[in-house]
Amino acid sequence: MRIGLDLDGVIVDSVSNWIRILNTQFGTNYGPDDLPDTHGTPEMAAFCDDHLIELLMPNRPMPGAVEALGRLRRDGHALVVITARSQCVRRLTEAWLEFYGIQVDELHCLEGADKAAAARAAGIDLLVEDTPKNALAVAAAGVPVLLFGAPYNREVRHPLISRCESWDEVMAQVGVRKAG
Ligand SMILES: [Mg+2]
């Protein structure tokens, strides 16, 4: 299969770092259950564009992600990363992936472009995603989604969306679909 993968909140444990930085810088009140919009205001967007290394590089992989991705690739699946990150952090992102020993086949940096269109264009068989609006848009475009469970996506429902609470559950779902 061609497995589409979101990066932040799926492969990279980024969200808690973003919350800490934004709350410190802007006095916002994001809690552990929130998904902050790093570009929510022009001031935040400018700050975040100026602090990409602090926002992106200290983060560790999500639990189980390194092992799961290695296994999927050894099993012959193509790993197609589709992220909203901008082109200017492509090299940083590649370096982060390499540091943690994660090999992927393609890295698409959308820079805010439409994820549903990108998912269709990339010809993926499914997408592992955590952001509610992306999951719903991609499912609405006919691409099955494995929703990587987080407090901020509990309410998401769609016939083409299956919830997975961990990388173990993602692996089980991929196995089921392959067999089916
Ligand atoms: Mg994400």
Residues whose N, C-alpha, C, O or C-beta is under 5 A from the ligand:
A	BS01	MG	D6 L7 D8 G9 D130 T131
